[in-house]
């Protein structure tokens, strides 16, 4: 959806976003009013606290401690240090399904330039590079954990309205695509129970604040980072027949990899294979004995992922054979830990929750807009093996005023991971809580 279309949608939402709490029907007016009051009394201050005090992946120590304290004060049994800095909070409330809701905690090594009065000035030592870097919540994870706390407070106060077990997860290191796997590697389901359903949401800068977006299919792509080591036989540049040139072989691999998407995937099936780095050699007249390629691979379902990953290995190794390399010098394909399967929503569960949201919030508050990019998430580590019915949805985060300014030729709406990124917190946080509580009540009805 283009900016002008979104602006028109934003205009139609102006009155409903501004008055939804005051004009909600009797069925949800108490919940909406309670969430709004909680934002004014508690959640708003928590959001500002989290925004001012961001922490990088796997070193979210203060964030995790604060989150654990807030969840514990709502009556949850909280376990800390799961998969590093992860939090698991459990609230048991009679018979019924076990439902998990995740909020990710980590921030990014970016210097904030949003101009907000509560902008981050925090710095940390990056555990990857060892250097001191500025830190910012440039992807809205502060919205996610604030909403998670708001959800805990509402569910704890309404235990007569639902039945089952609620699991809230504070996840580390989503930005590095490693935190969910770290929690799973720490025997998450064995220790706390395998959920019957799993939920998560992401605040979206590209949507008007408070709008709920949910889609069938894949809202986030799978992402795999691969390295290909191309071995060769070094020689003088003037005597190429005396060696095996890894630059030539690497170049052939780069070109051949493009046939995976264009000739092995159906034309309507999305996929990306990008070689982002190619390094080899030291001097004009020296044929190197090694080349190093770095790739990112994106896809929207597990079958496509398998086709692409198997195809990369097949092409690399067999072009090595075609170049006359012995078996012990064939190109090596190395898979990085920074990989994740695609996020794939359960279609029947999407339809169920969309109907519940439309009934409670109104048809104009819930849309199904397809993703335009191939951004990735590590949430599927919770839901893929074993398969758990799940829904990952979005909550709009940009203010109506900023949409109006952009439509009138003013500053463009900053994207995620931009130093200018900012969220209109009250409608984003409160709608995040509201949509989550509606979903949980639907999945865990009272006996």
C-alpha positions, 0 to 999 in steps of 0.5 A, a space after each residue: 500500500 502506497 503512502 497516499 493510500 495509507 494516508 487516506 486510511 489514516 484519515 478515516 482512522 483519525 476519529 476512531 483512534 482518538 475516541 475508540 476507548 470512549 466510544 467502544 461498545 458495552 462488550 469491550 468498553 471496560 477493557 478498553 477504558 482499563 487499558 487506557 487508564 493503565 497506560 496513563 498510570 503506569 504503562 506510559 512511564 514504563 515505555 519511556 523507561 525502556 526507550 531511554 534505557 535500551 540494551 543490545 542483544 544478549 546483554 539485556 540485563 537491566 531490561 530483563 530484570 525490570 520485565 521480570 519484576 513487573 510480570 512477577 508483581 502481576 502474579 506470574 511465576 517468573 523464571 529468569 536467565 532462560 537462554 541467557 537473558 530470557 524471561 518466562 512468566 507463567 500464570 495458571 488459571 484452571 483447565 484449558 490450553 497453554 497459550 504463549 505470547 512473546 515480546 522481544 527485548 533487545 535494541 540496536 547499535 544506532 545513535 538516536 536522532 528522533 528528536 524525542 524528549 525521551 530519546 536514548 543517550 545510552 551506550 554499551 560495549 557491543 559484545 560482537 565487536 568489543 567497541 563502545 556504541 550508542 544504543 537505540 530502540 530503533 525497531 519498537 521492541 520497547 512497545 512490545 515489552 511494555 504491551 507484554 506487561 500491560 497484557 499481564 496486568 489485564 489478564 491477571 485482573 480478569 481471571 474470571 473471564 478465561 481458563 487455561 495457562 498463559 505463558 509470557 516470554 521476554 525474548 533476547 537477541 531477536 535483532 541477531 536472529 539468535 534469541 529464540 533458538 537460545 531459549 529453545 536450546 535451553 529446553 524451553 518446552 521441556 521445562 515449561 510446557 509446549 504451547 497449544 498456540 503461540 502469538 507475537 506482534 510487531 509494531 509497524 512504522 508503515 501503518 497508522 498508530 493502532 491499526 491491526 494488520 494480520 495476514 495468512 501466509 508469511 508475514 516475515 521471510 526466512 533468512 539464512 546467512 551462508 559462507 562459501 569457501 572456494 578453494 583453488 591452487 595458487 599460481 602466477 597470474 602469467 601462468 594460469 594453467 599452473 593453478 586453479 583460479 578460485 576467483 573465476 570459479 567463485 564468479 561462476 558460482 555467483 552467476 549460477 546461483 541466480 538460476 535458483 530463483 529464476 529457473 527452479 522456483 515457480 514464477 509466483 513463488 518469492 525467493 532471494 539469493 544475494 551474494 553480498 561479499 566476495 573477497 579473494 587475492 592480494 596482488 595483481 599478478 597472483 592467482 589466489 588459492 582461496 575465495 570467500 563469498 557471503 550470502 543472504 537467502 530469503 524465502 517465505 515457506 519451508 519448501 522454498 527454503 529447502 530448494 534454495 539451500 540444497 541448490 546452493 550446495 549442489 551448484 557450488 560443489 558441482 562447479 568445483 568438480 567441473 573445474 577439475 578440483 579433487 573431492 577434498 578441495 570442493 567449495 565448502 558451504 557453511 551455515 551461520 547461526 544467524 538463520 531463521 525459518 520463515 514465519 508462517 501464520 496458521 490460516 485457520 487461526 488467522 481467520 479466527 482471531 481476525 474475526 474476534 478483533 473485528 467484532 471487538 474493535 471494528 472492521 475498520 481497525 483490522 486489515 490484511 495487508 501483505 508484506 512488501 519486503 523480505 525482512 526476517 524474524 526468529 519467532 519461527 524457532 518457537 513454532 516450527 519444530 515442533 509445529 505449533 499453530 501461531 499468528 504473528 500480527 502487526 500494530 501500527 505505530 506512526 501518528 496521524 500527524 506524521 502521516 499528514 505531514 508526509 502526505 503534504 510533502 514533509 519528512 518521509 516516515 522513518 523506517 525501522 532501524 533508522 536513527 529517526 525512527 519513532 513511535 506514537 506510544 499510547 495508541 501503539 501500546 494500548 492497541 497492542 495490549 487490547 488486541 493481545 487480550 482479545 486473542 487470549 480471551 478467544 483462545 482461552 474461554 472461561 469454562 
